[in-house]
Amino acid sequence: MNDRLKQLYKSVILKHHKEPVHFGKNEEATHILEAYNPLCGDKFRLFFGIEDGKIHQISFHGYGCAISKASTSVLVKHLEGLPAEKALALCRQFEAMLQSEEETPEAVNEEFAAFAAARSFPGRMKCATLSWEEMEKFLKGK
């Protein structure tokens, strides 16, 4: 793992872990998804609505390691206001980047690229993709 990726990993993970974006419950949301990893106990609920085909008022609540919390924070930050089909494409892009063995291209969103460092720690891959996979499952069904 190169030094740039290490530093990015540290800064993005710590920032989103300490100050997550849209962190909170929204029990009035029309859609509530649960992302749960029984192996480690990470558990997040994603709250959102879909209006005019776009994701709105997305938030999350729950607990988990710094990687899963930061990754979920990045997810909700980037999905707010997106049409469902673009949100699905974004989820797939994020997951494909993590599964790729190739070097992360410079063109990839910097926050996404930070999670590419998880490839060096196979046990942490599920942490990075947990909420993304759950959102992708939901969006595939739309």
VOROTI-677540 format. One record per residue: y, x, z of N, C-alpha, C in turn; residue in one letter. Coordinates in pm, whole numbers, padded with zeros to 5 digits, always signed. Last residue first. Layout:
<recs>
YXZYXZYXZA
...
</recs>
This chain:
<recs>
-00232-03565-00712-00118-03650-00751-00121-03678-00898K
-00425-03382-00652-00463-03523-00649-00352-03615-00693G
-00287-03146-00647-00386-03166-00754-00424-03313-00765K
-00147-03172-00407-00075-03185-00534-00169-03202-00653L
-00352-03125-00215-00279-03251-00220-00216-03273-00357F
-00423-02860-00278-00524-02968-00283-00455-03103-00296K
-00177-02732-00225-00231-02734-00361-00335-02845-00376E
-00159-02761+00051-00060-02826-00035-00112-02835-00178M
-00376-02600+00123-00375-02743+00159-00276-02820+00073E
-00295-02351+00028-00417-02414-00025-00419-02564+00004E
-00068-02308+00187-00054-02314+00041-00175-02385-00020W
-00172-02280+00442-00090-02398+00411-00072-02417+00260S
-00336-02032+00395-00379-02154+00463-00300-02279+00421L
-00275-01779+00301-00291-01887+00204-00318-02024+00267T
-00256-01603+00516-00146-01609+00420-00154-01731+00328A
-00502-01640+00641-00378-01666+00715-00261-01687+00618C
-00675-01549+00451-00676-01692+00482-00550-01730+00558K
-00617-01271+00469-00590-01347+00346-00583-01498+00373M
-00700-01128+00681-00571-01196+00694-00536-01280+00571R
-00928-00992+00617-00937-01094+00722-00810-01175+00738G
-00835-00794+00435-00907-00914+00388-00919-01026+00492P
-00576-00627+00404-00641-00675+00526-00715-00804+00492F
-00460-00582+00168-00514-00464+00236-00589-00501+00363S
-00353-00826+00110-00472-00783+00035-00538-00663+00099R
-00118-00842+00244-00236-00898+00312-00364-00861+00238A
+00076-00764+00068+00023-00662+00159-00101-00712+00233A
+00162-00993-00043+00064-00917-00120+00004-00806-00033A
+00370-01090+00103+00236-01130+00146+00126-01060+00066F
+00590-00995-00033+00563-00943+00101+00421-00975+00145A
+00605-01153-00260+00552-01018-00272+00517-00959-00135A
+00742-01376-00166+00602-01389-00203+00536-01251-00203F
+00994-01265-00130+00924-01321-00014+00775-01337-00044E
+01057-01190-00396+01042-01088-00292+00968-01141-00168E
+00887-01317-00676+00978-01345-00566+00952-01248-00451N
+00806-01079-00924+00760-01179-00828+00865-01194-00718V
+00888-00865-01073+00949-00994-01102+00908-01103-01002A
+00730-00647-01014+00864-00652-00955+00928-00790-00970E
+00387-00738-00953+00500-00712-01043+00634-00725-00970P
+00157-00574-00753+00245-00690-00760+00364-00658-00848T
-00127-00431-00910-00002-00412-00837+00087-00534-00857E
-00432-00623-00906-00329-00544-00972-00206-00532-00883E
-00597-00798-00800-00617-00660-00756-00510-00568-00814E
-00506-01121-00686-00505-01019-00790-00524-00880-00729S
-00470-01296-00481-00608-01267-00522-00617-01156-00625Q
-00195-01321-00461-00270-01265-00349-00412-01225-00388L
-00134-01437-00706-00077-01307-00673-00157-01242-00561M
-00263-01682-00677-00310-01588-00779-00259-01447-00750A
-00103-01802-00477-00243-01771-00449-00300-01671-00549E
+00142-01824-00618+00134-01751-00491-00010-01708-00464F
+00066-01988-00834+00122-01854-00858+00108-01768-00732Q
-00009-02223-00704-00109-02148-00781-00062-02005-00806R
+00238-02299-00601+00124-02275-00511+00019-02189-00581C
+00377-02337-00841+00421-02235-00747+00309-02199-00650L
+00241-02554-00953+00243-02426-01025+00283-02312-00932A
+00307-02748-00760+00167-02709-00781+00160-02574-00852L
+00581-02762-00802+00531-02720-00671+00386-02674-00683A
+00588-02865-01057+00638-02729-01036+00591-02674-00902K
+00483-03120-01005+00412-03030-01098+00458-02886-01084E
+00672-03232-00822+00534-03206-00781+00463-03108-00873A
+00993-03071-00823+00902-03173-00875+00758-03133-00841P
+01151-02954-00520+01078-02929-00645+01001-03051-00692L
+01269-02995-00274+01340-03038-00393+01267-03017-00525G
+01100-02737-00116+01203-02841-00098+01275-02868-00230E
+00943-02514-00159+00902-02641-00218+01007-02751-00208L
+01045-02293-00025+01045-02291-00171+01005-02424-00235H
+01017-02361+00246+01148-02319+00194+01153-02333+00041K
+00744-02401+00271+00834-02516+00280+00973-02483+00226V
+00654-02127+00229+00608-02240+00147+00709-02354+00151L
+00772-01988+00437+00810-01954+00299+00771-02069+00205V
+00633-02110+00650+00779-02118+00643+00829-02089+00501S
+00376-02025+00593+00405-02168+00588+00556-02190+00579T
+00410-01751+00638+00371-01798+00505+00401-01947+00489S
+00467-01747+00911+00567-01700+00815+00536-01751+00675A
+00222-01846+01011+00348-01917+01038+00454-01876+00937K
+00039-01653+00923+00025-01792+00878+00152-01872+00902S
+00147-01420+01049+00132-01428+00904+00122-01573+00857I
+00142-01471+01324+00270-01447+01257+00259-01462+01106A
-00097-01738+01385-00052-01599+01389+00080-01586+01311C
+00002-02063+01506-00087-01970+01438-00030-01830+01450G
+00094-02408+01517+00082-02276+01576-00018-02193+01496Y
+00339-02655+01423+00206-02612+01464+00209-02471+01520G
+00506-02802+01149+00496-02780+01293+00354-02735+01322H
+00746-02835+00882+00613-02808+00936+00621-02785+01086F
+00895-03026+00615+00901-02947+00737+00759-02919+00781S
+01086-03169+00358+00962-03101+00398+00988-03016+00523I
+01257-03347+00219+01249-03346+00365+01119-03284+00414Q
+01068-03383-00086+01192-03381-00008+01161-03390+00141H
+00953-03328-00409+00926-03310-00266+01059-03306-00192I
+00982-03573-00670+01021-03446-00608+00988-03445-00459K
+00943-03822-00783+00855-03713-00825+00883-03579-00762G
+01116-03986-00644+01146-03955-00784+01066-03835-00833D
+00994-03836-00358+01084-03937-00410+01128-03896-00550E
+00782-03775-00107+00797-03753-00251+00878-03870-00303I
+00811-03604+00207+00810-03724+00125+00815-03683-00021G
+00637-03435+00475+00728-03444+00360+00719-03581+00296F
+00493-03197+00685+00554-03330+00679+00648-03333+00559F
+00208-03029+00780+00318-03030+00684+00365-03174+00670L
+00085-02866+01059+00100-02994+00991+00222-02985+00903R
-00143-02603+01131-00008-02649+01097-00016-02786+01034F
-00324-02373+01305-00317-02515+01271-00172-02557+01251K
-00563-02125+01374-00431-02156+01317-00431-02302+01271D
-00821-02062+01457-00747-02164+01531-00607-02194+01479G
-00998-01900+01326-00901-01835+01415-00818-01935+01496C
-01180-02076+01206-01223-01942+01247-01127-01875+01345L
-01057-02309+01124-01142-02314+01242-01188-02176+01291P
-00749-02362+01021-00850-02257+01003-00936-02253+01129N
-00573-02622+00866-00643-02575+00985-00747-02470+00947Y
-00323-02827+00785-00382-02701+00742-00443-02637+00866A
-00267-03156+00710-00307-03064+00816-00376-02944+00756E
+00012-03349+00599-00109-03272+00571-00140-03182+00689L
+00164-03645+00547+00141-03546+00653+00007-03479+00623I
+00406-03838+00388+00286-03755+00371+00280-03653+00485H
+00628-03965+00473+00529-04047+00403+00399-03971+00381T
+00755-03909+00802+00724-03860+00667+00617-03947+00602A
+00800-03969+01061+00829-04074+00965+00799-04032+00821E
+00757-03738+01204+00652-03840+01209+00677-03955+01112E
+00817-03443+01171+00883-03558+01109+00778-03667+01097N
+00874-03148+01364+00792-03264+01328+00879-03370+01261K
+00966-02819+01249+00981-02937+01332+00896-03050+01279G
+01128-02590+01060+01024-02602+01161+01054-02723+01249F
+01276-02496+00834+01232-02636+00845+01117-02654+00944H
+01173-02162+00868+01254-02258+00794+01194-02397+00810V
+01152-01966+01169+01091-02038+01057+01186-02143+00998P
+01218-01703+01304+01313-01807+01264+01257-01886+01146E
+00989-01548+01350+01086-01570+01459+01180-01685+01431K
+00860-01558+01102+00786-01590+01226+00883-01625+01338H
+01049-01478+00920+01000-01615+00912+00917-01655+01035H
+01089-01209+01011+01199-01304+00998+01149-01448+01002K
+00830-01095+00997+00901-01106+01125+01013-01209+01120L
+00778-01114+00719+00689-01177+00819+00763-01197+00950I
+00990-00962+00609+00972-01104+00576+00888-01175+00681V
+00951-00703+00729+01077-00777+00743+01060-00926+00715S
+00681-00629+00666+00730-00634+00804+00854-00723+00817K
+00684-00646+00385+00587-00721+00465+00639-00738+00608Y
+00877-00456+00324+00898-00595+00286+00811-00686+00371L
+00745-00225+00410+00872-00265+00471+00902-00412+00444Q
+00519-00226+00240+00503-00225+00386+00630-00276+00455K
+00639-00212-00012+00562-00330+00024+00543-00340+00175L
+00751+00045+00003+00836-00073-00022+00766-00200+00023R
+00525+00211+00033+00621+00197+00143+00711+00076+00128D
+00215+00063-00093+00333+00149-00101+00433+00117+00010N
-00118+00087+00000+00000+00000+00000+00123+00090+00000M
</recs>
